[in-house]
Amino acid sequence: MKKAFSLNILIVTLVVSAMFATVANAQNADEIYLKDYRPQSIYNTPQTYIEKAAFPVIDVHSHPYANSPDEVARWTHIMDELNIRKTVILTNAIHEEFDSLFHVYNAYPEHFEVWCGLDVRDFDSPDYADRAIAELERCHSMGGKGIGELSDKGWGVRSGPMTGDNDHLPHVNDPALRPVFRRAAELGMPVNIHVADPLWMYQPMDETNDGLMVAWRWRLDNRENIIDHSGMMDVLEDAVRNNPETIFIACHYANLSYDLNRLGEMLDNYPNLYADISARFSEIANIPRFVKKFFIQYQDRLLYGTDLGYNSGMYRTTFRILESADEHFYDHDVFQRHWSLNGLNLPDEVLEKVYYKNAKKLFERLRQE
């Protein structure tokens, strides 16, 4: 009897200790930081696993993520496994840096094509156009197929030898760049341009900011002497309008994932403008019905891209968003966001164009002219 009593006391003690430990380890909601918020879906809904893309894929937006020849080789194996036929490596590089990267990735010409940057230094000097065009022609003669990713978040184009935020830089609509873009068109080289950043980065970092979780990391609201988001859309439109012979690919939906109507207006007005869908999957997967309509309407002008490394799980999540009808799921390894993801369930005809046909048709046309 005494042993049984002692055993009962021990059990009660362990249970109470476990309860206190649980309470001690539980987080007070007032102490959970937004940056640490990682919700898990409780919904018992279909979960689609996509082994590989439904159609061949051209990824028009990636970067030299692989750090060694072995890693580049591993990347090609992942591409083959997932039905990715070609990846565009946007180096944004010129001179020796471009040459080095070109040789690494050109070891697999069936898998990769390499794009260069622009020399934007001293753009207001009398010899600027001749100098920039000479380097562009040199990169093209080596095998460079396009230009990008040029980046202008409000203080000017950063490209080539990466320049500081406060340096004197041209915007993408600067007249000094027109002769360079004209020569790019003659060479059949499209221009991938990153204009602005998502709207949240320009808004106050307060409780009303819909994208605060990511906005605070790349905030631009505290920057002085930069063009705001709407102004940068005007800059993009000026550049596209003033260089009608040049093909521009506005990456990340031109950072208009929050207002695809404005992007649609530009696509309607300028046949030399395309948009890639890279690195904004989580931003569009929370409004799937509206975005699906947008994809259907502009199915000939959208290009698949990732801009998220080369992990196989990342690729499969992008396929799941585009192909499936899954609802309210997360992938915190790829997207550190506080909103859930939903599949667009795009029609096969649209999927095939966005994945492959649009880029193939565009690149073949440019390189035959």
RABELPE-V435978 format. One record per backbone hydrogen bond with DSSP energy under -1.0 kcal/mol. NH is the residue of the N-H (numbers start at 1). CO is the residue of the C=O. If there is no record, write none. Layout:
# RABELPE-V435978
NH,CO ; NH,CO
This chain:
# RABELPE-V435978
5,1 ; 6,2 ; 7,3 ; 8,4 ; 9,5 ; 10,6 ; 11,7 ; 12,8 ; 13,9 ; 14,10 ; 15,11 ; 16,12 ; 17,13 ; 18,14 ; 19,15 ; 20,16 ; 21,17 ; 22,18 ; 23,19 ; 24,20 ; 25,21 ; 26,22 ; 31,28 ; 32,29 ; 36,33 ; 37,34 ; 45,43 ; 53,82 ; 57,83 ; 58,355 ; 59,86 ; 60,304 ; 62,88 ; 65,63 ; 72,68 ; 73,69 ; 74,70 ; 75,71 ; 76,72 ; 77,73 ; 78,74 ; 79,75 ; 80,76 ; 81,77 ; 82,78 ; 84,79 ; 85,57 ; 86,57 ; 87,111 ; 88,59 ; 89,113 ; 90,62 ; 91,89 ; 91,115 ; 92,148 ; 98,94 ; 99,95 ; 100,96 ; 101,97 ; 102,98 ; 103,99 ; 104,100 ; 105,101 ; 106,102 ; 108,105 ; 111,108 ; 112,108 ; 113,87 ; 115,89 ; 116,146 ; 117,93 ; 125,122 ; 128,125 ; 131,127 ; 132,128 ; 133,129 ; 134,130 ; 135,131 ; 136,132 ; 137,133 ; 138,134 ; 139,135 ; 140,136 ; 141,137 ; 142,138 ; 143,139 ; 144,139 ; 145,114 ; 147,190 ; 148,116 ; 150,192 ; 151,158 ; 152,194 ; 157,170 ; 158,151 ; 167,164 ; 174,171 ; 177,174 ; 178,175 ; 181,177 ; 182,178 ; 183,179 ; 184,180 ; 185,181 ; 186,182 ; 187,183 ; 188,185 ; 189,184 ; 191,247 ; 192,147 ; 193,249 ; 194,150 ; 196,152 ; 201,198 ; 202,199 ; 206,204 ; 209,206 ; 212,209 ; 214,211 ; 215,211 ; 216,212 ; 218,214 ; 220,201 ; 221,201 ; 223,220 ; 227,154 ; 232,228 ; 233,229 ; 234,230 ; 235,231 ; 236,232 ; 237,233 ; 238,234 ; 239,235 ; 240,236 ; 241,237 ; 242,238 ; 246,243 ; 248,272 ; 249,191 ; 250,274 ; 251,193 ; 253,276 ; 254,251 ; 255,252 ; 256,253 ; 259,256 ; 262,259 ; 263,259 ; 264,260 ; 265,261 ; 266,262 ; 267,263 ; 268,264 ; 269,265 ; 270,266 ; 273,270 ; 274,248 ; 275,301 ; 276,250 ; 277,303 ; 279,306 ; 284,280 ; 285,281 ; 287,284 ; 291,287 ; 292,288 ; 293,289 ; 294,290 ; 295,291 ; 296,292 ; 297,293 ; 298,294 ; 301,298 ; 303,275 ; 304,354 ; 306,61 ; 307,61 ; 315,311 ; 316,312 ; 317,313 ; 318,314 ; 319,315 ; 320,316 ; 321,317 ; 322,318 ; 323,319 ; 324,320 ; 329,341 ; 334,331 ; 335,331 ; 337,335 ; 341,329 ; 343,326 ; 344,321 ; 345,324 ; 346,322 ; 351,347 ; 352,348 ; 353,349 ; 354,350 ; 355,351 ; 356,352 ; 357,352 ; 358,353 ; 360,356 ; 361,357 ; 362,358 ; 363,359 ; 364,360 ; 365,361 ; 366,362 ; 367,363 ; 369,365
